[in-house]
Amino acid sequence: MKRVQFSSPTLPYLFLLPQMAVIFIFFYWPSVQAVKSSFFLEDPFGFGSSFVGFDNYKGILESAEYRSIAGFTAIFTALVTFFSLSLGLLLAVKADAVIRGSSAYKTVLISVYAIAPPVAGLIGMMFFDQHIGPFVRFAALFGWDMKIGLNYFDTAFAMVVVSVWKQIPYNFIFFLSGLQGIPVSVREAAALDCRSGFRRFWTVILPLLAPTAFFLFVINVTYSLFDTFGIVDVMVKDKAANNPITLVYKVYMDGFRGNDLGGSSAQSVILMIVVFVLTVFQFRFLERRVHYN
């Protein structure tokens, strides 16, 4: 295997310098500032701050509202991750079996990924609009009077549907690439050994997709926790008090609307710890079941 040779020992570090600068400026430095601010009660206009120790953390953990939002975030993350992965895999399997018109079929499924989260939220609001929304009219046929923005459960349902719809194309792309990377000889051997298509998929195809599935699982959890901010913001804007919100959106609400910079920073630190624990759990326990050979 050929190795790249550099004329100067410092040249590789110069290539890495722009990326490291971006990581430091937009991740490490704000993280340090958030940890620092979480121990202070700060004036929103920058005129001063008072050290309060762990009072911000204590107030957050003792808040029934925060625990309720944390519970909703956990349920929301689990539902969005499960349905996004399941439907993305299902569509990838079906697209992999298409012979005629496969390019057009794949393009239609992938095109949704080009939509930005706020735009996806706006489209979702149109589909769930009280007056012109087709989903509202369809639910009315079964006696379900959907009131997005007024009813807690209805709004949560709409948020999950729009978030799943936005993420499916991303999972579809990677699952389809993984399926197309499975050798034809392996599929033919599996077809000879087992006549059941479901059993072949469960015992042969799915284990070979395990590395892709694990990668997408990590990405989808991150997406559900953070990247759905734009969707949540559009769907509950100006009505957050009556609707479900996620922990990330609460950080924004308390920091930018409530001007509670210390409490907002403490919430962001708690969220960073939660993400760190989830990441360690994923790579420490779940990755053991993934085989890369």
Buried (B, 14 or more C-beta within 10 A) or exposed (E): EEEEEEEEEEEEEEEEEEEEEEEEEEEEEEEEEBBEBBBBBBEEEEEEBEEBEEBBBEBBEEEEEBEEBBEBBBEBBEBBBBBBBEBBBBBBBEBBEEEEEEEEBBEEBBEBBEBEBEBBBBBBBEBBBEEEBEBBEEBEEEEEEBEBBEBEEBBBBBBBBBBBBBBBBBBBBBBBEBBEEBEEEEBEEBEEEBEEEEEBBEEBBEEBBBBBBBEBBBBBBBBBBEBBBBBBBBBBEEEBEEBBBBBBBBBBBBBEEEEBBBBBBBBBBBBEEBBEEBEEEBEEEBBEEBEEE
